[in-house]
Amino acid sequence: MGMPPLRAKAKKKASHERWLVSYADLLTLLLALFVVLFASSTQNKAKIEEEAKSIIYAFHGTPPAVVQASSASRGVMQHQPSPIPKPVEHPAPERPREPPAISRQLQEEMQALQALQQRLQGVLQPLIGQKQVTMSEQPLTLTISFSASTLYNSGQATLAPAAKLLLSNVADKLKQMPSEFNIVIQGYTDNQPIATAQFPSNWSLSAERAISVVSLFVTEGIDGTRLSAQGFGQFAPVASNDNAVGRAQNRRVVVVIHAPVPPGAGT
């Protein structure tokens, strides 16, 4: 007879410590998670200041319709050898670092302009509804455009009595703005030629209309150092001069309120 079959080898004893491997994997994943969360919550101060600086320059860039004040005399001369160029936006210079306080000033300026816009809405709403006045807002700039027919008789630069009352109410609201805000008055005409003893060109008419508003604002108590007058004649139309509707839109006076550039922001 053959040999009896060998007894099967005894089974290895089952291990009860395999849970330690899964536990170690879990701890590793938790550690990685907390490292990622910590890295995400750590603020890069230099990067934040750089972003704030970029916002400052974007918000304080000169709007296309605004020409920054200079030390030269203000306004437009009546006789120029060539048409005055349209305002051109220039690229911002290389931006230096700005202190964190600038972001607070930026917020205060934006709030001041928003408050001014709300106050002016109450004064100008009837004319806005009649499309005789429009208001538009850009970063740190508020623009109010008056139809010339609302302020003047045709071909004249003397403010009508109703226009004086309207602009006096506007001046009362402007006086509530911080003294650092600049106010630019711009005059525009259509392309219909004018040649009178008082106004030899559209330039002179547009400039005199802007000056008349500046003079009224000064009379109402606005500091003259905050004011400037500009005349663009027919050279900056917003509509076609080929029809009466377009020419009426081009005959306008624009009041631009612009927040100041923070000290050191442009140097």
LOVO-962137 format. One record per residue: residue in three letters; x, y, z of N, C-alpha, C in turn. Coordinates in steps of 0.1 Angstrom, whole numbers. Layout:
BEGIN
[ALA,[X,Y,Z],[X,Y,Z],[X,Y,Z]]
...
***
This chain:
BEGIN
[MET,[8,-12,0],[0,0,0],[9,12,0]]
[GLY,[3,23,-6],[11,35,-6],[12,42,7]]
[MET,[21,53,6],[23,60,18],[10,69,21]]
[PRO,[7,71,34],[-5,79,37],[-2,94,33]]
[PRO,[-12,101,29],[-10,115,24],[-5,124,36]]
[LEU,[4,133,32],[10,142,42],[-1,152,47]]
[ARG,[0,155,59],[-10,164,65],[-7,178,59]]
[ALA,[-17,185,56],[-16,199,51],[-9,207,62]]
[LYS,[0,216,56],[7,225,65],[-3,234,73]]
[ALA,[0,236,84],[-9,244,92],[-9,258,86]]
[LYS,[-21,264,86],[-23,277,80],[-16,288,89]]
[LYS,[-11,298,82],[-4,309,89],[-14,316,98]]
[LYS,[-9,321,108],[-18,328,118],[-22,341,111]]
[ALA,[-35,345,111],[-40,357,105],[-35,369,113]]
[SER,[-31,380,105],[-26,392,111],[-37,401,114]]
[HIS,[-37,407,126],[-47,416,131],[-42,431,131]]
[GLU,[-31,433,124],[-25,447,125],[-25,453,111]]
[ARG,[-32,448,101],[-32,454,88],[-39,468,87]]
[TRP,[-48,470,97],[-54,483,98],[-45,495,100]]
[LEU,[-33,492,105],[-23,503,106],[-19,509,93]]
[VAL,[-18,501,82],[-15,506,69],[-25,516,64]]
[SER,[-38,513,65],[-48,522,61],[-48,534,70]]
[TYR,[-46,533,83],[-45,544,92],[-34,553,88]]
[ALA,[-22,548,85],[-11,556,81],[-13,564,68]]
[ASP,[-20,557,58],[-24,564,46],[-33,575,49]]
[LEU,[-43,573,58],[-52,584,61],[-45,596,67]]
[LEU,[-36,593,76],[-28,604,83],[-20,612,72]]
[THR,[-14,605,63],[-7,611,52],[-15,621,44]]
[LEU,[-27,616,40],[-36,624,33],[-41,636,40]]
[LEU,[-44,634,53],[-48,646,62],[-37,656,63]]
[LEU,[-25,651,64],[-13,661,65],[-12,669,52]]
[ALA,[-13,662,41],[-12,669,28],[-23,679,26]]
[LEU,[-36,675,31],[-47,685,30],[-44,697,38]]
[PHE,[-39,696,51],[-37,707,59],[-26,716,54]]
[VAL,[-16,710,47],[-5,718,41],[-11,726,30]]
[VAL,[-19,720,22],[-25,728,11],[-34,739,16]]
[LEU,[-42,737,26],[-51,747,32],[-42,758,38]]
[PHE,[-31,755,45],[-23,765,50],[-17,774,40]]
[ALA,[-12,767,29],[-6,775,18],[-16,784,11]]
[SER,[-28,779,10],[-39,788,4],[-42,800,12]]
[SER,[-42,798,25],[-46,809,34],[-35,819,37]]
[THR,[-23,816,33],[-12,825,35],[-12,836,25]]
[GLN,[-13,849,29],[-14,860,20],[-1,865,15]]
[ASN,[0,867,3],[13,873,-3],[11,888,-3]]
[LYS,[17,895,7],[15,910,8],[20,917,-4]]
[ALA,[31,913,-9],[37,920,-21],[27,919,-32]]
[LYS,[21,907,-34],[12,905,-45],[-1,914,-43]]
[ILE,[-6,914,-31],[-18,922,-28],[-15,937,-31]]
[GLU,[-3,942,-27],[0,956,-29],[1,959,-44]]
[GLU,[7,949,-52],[8,951,-66],[-6,951,-73]]
[GLU,[-15,943,-68],[-29,943,-74],[-36,956,-70]]
[ALA,[-34,961,-58],[-40,973,-54],[-35,985,-62]]
[LYS,[-22,985,-65],[-15,995,-73],[-21,995,-87]]
[SER,[-23,983,-93],[-29,983,-106],[-43,988,-107]]
[ILE,[-51,986,-96],[-64,991,-96],[-64,1006,-95]]
[ILE,[-55,1011,-87],[-54,1026,-85],[-51,1032,-98]]
[TYR,[-42,1027,-106],[-38,1033,-119],[-49,1032,-129]]
[ALA,[-56,1020,-129],[-68,1019,-138],[-79,1028,-135]]
[PHE,[-81,1031,-122],[-92,1039,-118],[-89,1054,-120]]
[HIS,[-76,1058,-118],[-72,1072,-119],[-67,1075,-133]]
[GLY,[-68,1066,-142],[-64,1070,-156],[-73,1081,-161]]
[THR,[-67,1090,-169],[-74,1101,-174],[-85,1097,-184]]
[PRO,[-98,1100,-182],[-108,1096,-191],[-106,1102,-205]]
[PRO,[-111,1097,-216],[-109,1102,-229],[-113,1117,-230]]
[ALA,[-124,1121,-222],[-129,1134,-223],[-123,1144,-214]]
[VAL,[-113,1139,-206],[-107,1148,-196],[-93,1151,-199]]
[VAL,[-88,1163,-199],[-75,1167,-200],[-69,1171,-187]]
[GLN,[-58,1166,-182],[-53,1169,-169],[-49,1184,-169]]
[ALA,[-51,1190,-157],[-47,1203,-155],[-32,1205,-155]]
[SER,[-27,1216,-160],[-13,1219,-161],[-10,1233,-155]]
[SER,[2,1237,-155],[6,1250,-150],[3,1261,-160]]
[ALA,[0,1257,-172],[-3,1267,-182],[-16,1273,-180]]
[SER,[-19,1284,-188],[-32,1290,-186],[-43,1281,-191]]
[ARG,[-55,1282,-185],[-66,1273,-188],[-74,1278,-199]]
[GLY,[-82,1268,-205],[-91,1272,-215],[-85,1271,-229]]
[VAL,[-92,1276,-239],[-88,1275,-253],[-87,1289,-259]]
[MET,[-76,1292,-266],[-75,1305,-273],[-85,1304,-285]]
[GLN,[-89,1316,-289],[-99,1317,-299],[-93,1315,-313]]
[HIS,[-80,1317,-315],[-74,1316,-328],[-62,1307,-327]]
[GLN,[-63,1295,-334],[-53,1285,-334],[-49,1282,-348]]
[PRO,[-36,1279,-351],[-32,1276,-365],[-38,1263,-370]]
[SER,[-42,1254,-361],[-47,1241,-366],[-58,1237,-356]]
[PRO,[-67,1228,-360],[-77,1223,-351],[-71,1217,-338]]
[ILE,[-78,1219,-327],[-72,1213,-314],[-75,1198,-315]]
[PRO,[-64,1191,-311],[-66,1176,-312],[-75,1171,-302]]
[LYS,[-81,1159,-305],[-90,1153,-295],[-81,1148,-284]]
[PRO,[-87,1148,-272],[-80,1142,-260],[-76,1128,-263]]
[VAL,[-63,1125,-260],[-58,1111,-262],[-54,1105,-249]]
[GLU,[-57,1093,-247],[-53,1085,-236],[-38,1081,-238]]
[HIS,[-30,1084,-228],[-16,1080,-228],[-14,1068,-219]]
[PRO,[-6,1059,-223],[-3,1047,-214],[3,1051,-201]]
[ALA,[-1,1045,-191],[4,1048,-177],[18,1044,-176]]
[PRO,[26,1052,-169],[40,1049,-167],[42,1037,-159]]
[GLU,[54,1032,-158],[57,1020,-150],[53,1023,-136]]
[ARG,[46,1014,-130],[39,1016,-117],[48,1012,-105]]
[PRO,[50,1021,-96],[58,1018,-84],[49,1012,-74]]
[ARG,[55,1008,-63],[47,1002,-52],[39,1014,-45]]
[GLU,[27,1011,-40],[19,1021,-33],[16,1016,-19]]
[PRO,[15,1025,-10],[12,1021,4],[-2,1016,5]]
[PRO,[-5,1007,15],[-19,1002,16],[-29,1013,18]]
[ALA,[-25,1024,24],[-35,1035,26],[-42,1040,14]]
[ILE,[-36,1038,2],[-42,1042,-10],[-55,1035,-13]]
[SER,[-56,1022,-10],[-68,1015,-12],[-80,1021,-4]]
[ARG,[-77,1026,8],[-87,1032,16],[-92,1045,9]]
[GLN,[-82,1053,4],[-85,1065,-2],[-94,1063,-15]]
[LEU,[-90,1052,-22],[-98,1049,-34],[-112,1046,-31]]
[GLN,[-115,1038,-20],[-128,1035,-16],[-136,1048,-12]]
[GLU,[-129,1057,-5],[-136,1069,0],[-140,1078,-12]]
[GLU,[-131,1078,-22],[-134,1086,-34],[-146,1081,-42]]
[MET,[-146,1067,-43],[-157,1061,-50],[-170,1064,-43]]
[GLN,[-170,1063,-30],[-182,1065,-22],[-187,1080,-23]]
[ALA,[-177,1089,-24],[-180,1103,-25],[-187,1106,-39]]
[LEU,[-182,1100,-49],[-188,1102,-63],[-202,1096,-63]]
[GLN,[-204,1084,-57],[-217,1078,-57],[-227,1086,-50]]
[ALA,[-223,1092,-39],[-232,1101,-31],[-235,1113,-39]]
[LEU,[-226,1119,-46],[-228,1131,-55],[-238,1127,-66]]
[GLN,[-236,1116,-72],[-245,1112,-83],[-260,1110,-78]]
[GLN,[-261,1105,-66],[-275,1103,-60],[-281,1117,-57]]
[ARG,[-273,1127,-52],[-278,1140,-50],[-282,1147,-62]]
[LEU,[-274,1145,-73],[-277,1152,-86],[-289,1146,-93]]
[GLN,[-292,1133,-90],[-303,1127,-96],[-316,1134,-93]]
[GLY,[-317,1139,-80],[-329,1146,-76],[-330,1160,-83]]
[VAL,[-319,1166,-86],[-319,1179,-92],[-322,1178,-107]]
[LEU,[-316,1168,-114],[-316,1167,-128],[-326,1157,-134]]
[GLN,[-333,1149,-126],[-341,1139,-131],[-351,1143,-141]]
[PRO,[-358,1155,-139],[-368,1159,-150],[-361,1161,-163]]
[LEU,[-349,1167,-164],[-342,1169,-176],[-336,1156,-182]]
[ILE,[-333,1147,-173],[-328,1134,-177],[-339,1126,-184]]
[GLY,[-351,1127,-178],[-363,1121,-185],[-366,1126,-198]]
[GLN,[-363,1139,-200],[-365,1146,-213],[-353,1144,-223]]
[LYS,[-343,1137,-218],[-331,1135,-226],[-324,1148,-229]]
[GLN,[-325,1158,-220],[-318,1171,-222],[-305,1170,-214]]
[VAL,[-304,1161,-204],[-292,1159,-196],[-290,1144,-195]]
[THR,[-277,1140,-195],[-273,1126,-193],[-262,1126,-183]]
[MET,[-262,1116,-175],[-251,1113,-165],[-245,1100,-168]]
[SER,[-231,1099,-167],[-225,1086,-169],[-213,1086,-159]]
[GLU,[-210,1073,-155],[-200,1071,-145],[-189,1062,-150]]
[GLN,[-177,1067,-148],[-165,1059,-150],[-158,1057,-137]]
[PRO,[-148,1048,-136],[-141,1047,-124],[-135,1061,-119]]
[LEU,[-140,1065,-107],[-136,1078,-101],[-138,1090,-110]]
[THR,[-148,1089,-119],[-152,1101,-127],[-167,1101,-129]]
[LEU,[-173,1112,-127],[-187,1114,-130],[-188,1125,-141]]
[THR,[-196,1122,-151],[-197,1131,-163],[-212,1135,-164]]
[ILE,[-215,1148,-165],[-228,1153,-167],[-228,1161,-180]]
[SER,[-236,1157,-190],[-237,1163,-203],[-250,1171,-204]]
[PHE,[-249,1184,-206],[-261,1192,-208],[-263,1196,-223]]
[SER,[-275,1194,-228],[-278,1199,-242],[-276,1214,-242]]
[ALA,[-270,1219,-252],[-267,1234,-253],[-280,1242,-253]]
[SER,[-291,1236,-259],[-304,1243,-259],[-310,1244,-245]]
[THR,[-306,1236,-236],[-310,1238,-222],[-304,1250,-215]]
[LEU,[-292,1254,-219],[-285,1264,-212],[-285,1278,-220]]
[TYR,[-285,1277,-233],[-282,1289,-241],[-293,1291,-253]]
[ASN,[-294,1303,-257],[-301,1305,-269],[-292,1302,-281]]
[SER,[-297,1300,-293],[-289,1296,-304],[-278,1306,-307]]
[GLY,[-266,1302,-309],[-255,1310,-312],[-250,1320,-301]]
[GLN,[-255,1317,-289],[-251,1326,-277],[-243,1318,-267]]
[ALA,[-236,1326,-258],[-229,1319,-247],[-233,1325,-234]]
[THR,[-244,1333,-234],[-249,1338,-221],[-259,1328,-216]]
[LEU,[-258,1324,-203],[-267,1315,-197],[-281,1321,-196]]
[ALA,[-291,1313,-200],[-305,1317,-198],[-308,1317,-183]]
[PRO,[-318,1325,-179],[-322,1326,-165],[-325,1312,-159]]
[ALA,[-332,1304,-166],[-336,1290,-161],[-323,1282,-160]]
[ALA,[-314,1284,-169],[-301,1276,-168],[-293,1280,-156]]
[LYS,[-293,1293,-153],[-286,1298,-141],[-291,1292,-128]]
[LEU,[-304,1291,-127],[-310,1284,-116],[-307,1270,-115]]
[LEU,[-307,1263,-126],[-304,1249,-127],[-289,1246,-123]]
[LEU,[-280,1254,-128],[-266,1252,-125],[-263,1257,-111]]
[SER,[-270,1266,-106],[-268,1270,-92],[-271,1258,-83]]
[ASN,[-282,1251,-86],[-285,1239,-78],[-274,1228,-79]]
[VAL,[-269,1227,-91],[-258,1217,-94],[-246,1221,-86]]
[ALA,[-243,1234,-86],[-231,1239,-78],[-232,1237,-63]]
[ASP,[-244,1238,-58],[-247,1235,-44],[-242,1220,-41]]
[LYS,[-245,1211,-50],[-242,1197,-48],[-227,1195,-49]]
[LEU,[-221,1202,-59],[-206,1201,-61],[-198,1206,-50]]
[LYS,[-203,1216,-43],[-196,1222,-31],[-195,1212,-20]]
[GLN,[-203,1202,-20],[-202,1192,-9],[-192,1181,-12]]
[MET,[-185,1182,-24],[-175,1172,-27],[-162,1176,-20]]
[PRO,[-153,1167,-17],[-140,1170,-11],[-133,1180,-20]]
[SER,[-125,1189,-14],[-119,1200,-21],[-108,1196,-31]]
[GLU,[-104,1183,-30],[-93,1178,-39],[-99,1174,-53]]
[PHE,[-112,1172,-54],[-118,1168,-67],[-118,1180,-77]]
[ASN,[-114,1176,-89],[-113,1186,-100],[-126,1186,-108]]
[ILE,[-130,1198,-113],[-142,1200,-121],[-138,1206,-134]]
[VAL,[-140,1200,-145],[-136,1204,-158],[-149,1207,-166]]
[ILE,[-151,1219,-172],[-162,1223,-180],[-158,1223,-194]]
[GLN,[-165,1215,-203],[-161,1214,-217],[-172,1219,-226]]
[GLY,[-169,1227,-236],[-179,1231,-245],[-177,1225,-259]]
[TYR,[-188,1221,-266],[-188,1215,-279],[-198,1221,-288]]
[THR,[-196,1221,-301],[-206,1226,-310],[-207,1216,-322]]
[ASP,[-217,1219,-331],[-218,1211,-343],[-208,1217,-353]]
[ASN,[-209,1212,-366],[-200,1217,-376],[-205,1228,-384]]
[GLN,[-217,1234,-380],[-222,1245,-388],[-213,1257,-385]]
[PRO,[-208,1264,-396],[-199,1275,-393],[-206,1287,-387]]
[ILE,[-199,1294,-379],[-204,1306,-372],[-193,1317,-374]]
[ALA,[-197,1328,-378],[-187,1339,-380],[-194,1352,-376]]
[THR,[-194,1356,-364],[-201,1368,-359],[-190,1377,-353]]
[ALA,[-194,1389,-350],[-184,1398,-343],[-180,1393,-330]]
[GLN,[-189,1386,-323],[-186,1381,-310],[-179,1367,-310]]
[PHE,[-183,1359,-320],[-177,1346,-321],[-172,1343,-335]]
[PRO,[-160,1345,-338],[-155,1343,-351],[-154,1328,-355]]
[SER,[-155,1319,-346],[-154,1305,-349],[-161,1297,-339]]
[ASN,[-163,1284,-342],[-170,1275,-332],[-161,1272,-320]]
[TRP,[-148,1274,-322],[-139,1272,-310],[-142,1283,-300]]
[SER,[-143,1295,-305],[-145,1306,-295],[-159,1305,-289]]
[LEU,[-169,1300,-296],[-183,1298,-290],[-182,1287,-280]]
[SER,[-176,1276,-283],[-176,1265,-273],[-168,1269,-261]]
[ALA,[-157,1276,-263],[-149,1280,-251],[-156,1290,-242]]
[GLU,[-163,1300,-249],[-170,1310,-241],[-182,1303,-233]]
[ARG,[-188,1293,-239],[-199,1286,-232],[-194,1279,-220]]
[ALA,[-182,1273,-221],[-176,1266,-210],[-172,1276,-199]]
[ILE,[-167,1287,-203],[-162,1298,-194],[-174,1304,-186]]
[SER,[-186,1305,-193],[-197,1310,-186],[-202,1301,-175]]
[VAL,[-201,1288,-177],[-204,1279,-166],[-194,1280,-155]]
[VAL,[-181,1281,-158],[-171,1282,-148],[-173,1295,-140]]
[SER,[-177,1306,-146],[-179,1319,-139],[-191,1317,-130]]
[LEU,[-201,1311,-134],[-213,1309,-125],[-209,1300,-113]]
[PHE,[-201,1290,-115],[-197,1281,-104],[-189,1289,-94]]
[VAL,[-180,1298,-99],[-172,1306,-90],[-181,1315,-82]]
[THR,[-190,1321,-89],[-200,1330,-82],[-207,1323,-71]]
[GLU,[-210,1310,-73],[-218,1302,-64],[-209,1296,-52]]
[GLY,[-196,1300,-53],[-187,1296,-41],[-178,1285,-43]]
[ILE,[-177,1279,-55],[-167,1268,-58],[-154,1274,-60]]
[ASP,[-144,1269,-54],[-130,1274,-55],[-125,1273,-69]]
[GLY,[-120,1285,-74],[-116,1285,-88],[-104,1276,-91]]
[THR,[-96,1272,-81],[-85,1263,-83],[-89,1249,-87]]
[ARG,[-102,1246,-85],[-107,1233,-88],[-113,1233,-102]]
[LEU,[-114,1244,-108],[-122,1246,-121],[-113,1248,-133]]
[SER,[-117,1243,-144],[-110,1247,-157],[-120,1246,-168]]
[ALA,[-118,1254,-179],[-127,1254,-190],[-120,1250,-203]]
[GLN,[-126,1243,-211],[-121,1238,-224],[-131,1239,-235]]
[GLY,[-126,1243,-246],[-135,1244,-258],[-130,1235,-269]]
[PHE,[-138,1226,-274],[-134,1217,-285],[-141,1220,-298]]
[GLY,[-149,1230,-299],[-156,1234,-311],[-163,1222,-317]]
[GLN,[-162,1220,-330],[-169,1209,-337],[-160,1196,-338]]
[PHE,[-149,1196,-332],[-139,1186,-335],[-140,1173,-326]]
[ALA,[-150,1172,-317],[-152,1160,-309],[-167,1157,-309]]
[PRO,[-173,1153,-321],[-187,1150,-321],[-190,1137,-315]]
[VAL,[-202,1135,-310],[-207,1123,-304],[-218,1116,-314]]
[ALA,[-222,1124,-324],[-232,1119,-333],[-228,1125,-347]]
[SER,[-236,1120,-357],[-233,1125,-371],[-238,1140,-372]]
[ASN,[-231,1148,-379],[-235,1162,-382],[-243,1163,-395]]
[ASP,[-247,1151,-401],[-254,1151,-413],[-269,1153,-412]]
[ASN,[-274,1153,-399],[-288,1156,-397],[-290,1164,-385]]
[ALA,[-302,1170,-383],[-305,1179,-372],[-304,1172,-359]]
[VAL,[-308,1160,-358],[-308,1153,-345],[-294,1151,-340]]
[GLY,[-285,1147,-349],[-271,1145,-346],[-264,1158,-342]]
[ARG,[-267,1169,-349],[-261,1182,-346],[-266,1187,-333]]
[ALA,[-278,1184,-329],[-283,1188,-316],[-276,1181,-305]]
[GLN,[-272,1168,-307],[-265,1161,-297],[-251,1166,-296]]
[ASN,[-245,1171,-307],[-231,1175,-306],[-230,1189,-299]]
[ARG,[-241,1197,-299],[-241,1210,-292],[-243,1207,-277]]
[ARG,[-233,1207,-269],[-234,1203,-255],[-224,1210,-247]]
[VAL,[-227,1210,-234],[-217,1214,-224],[-216,1203,-214]]
[VAL,[-203,1199,-211],[-201,1187,-203],[-194,1191,-190]]
[VAL,[-199,1187,-179],[-192,1189,-166],[-186,1176,-162]]
[VAL,[-173,1175,-160],[-166,1163,-156],[-160,1165,-142]]
[ILE,[-164,1156,-133],[-159,1157,-119],[-150,1145,-118]]
[HIS,[-137,1148,-115],[-127,1137,-115],[-120,1137,-101]]
[ALA,[-118,1125,-95],[-112,1123,-82],[-97,1126,-84]]
[PRO,[-90,1130,-74],[-76,1133,-75],[-68,1120,-74]]
[VAL,[-56,1121,-80],[-46,1110,-80],[-40,1110,-66]]
[PRO,[-39,1098,-59],[-33,1098,-46],[-19,1103,-46]]
[PRO,[-14,1110,-36],[0,1114,-35],[10,1103,-38]]
[GLY,[19,1105,-47],[29,1095,-50],[25,1084,-59]]
[ALA,[12,1084,-63],[7,1074,-72],[13,1075,-86]]
[GLY,[17,1086,-90],[22,1088,-104],[37,1091,-104]]
[THR,[44,1089,-93],[58,1091,-93],[66,1079,-90]]
***
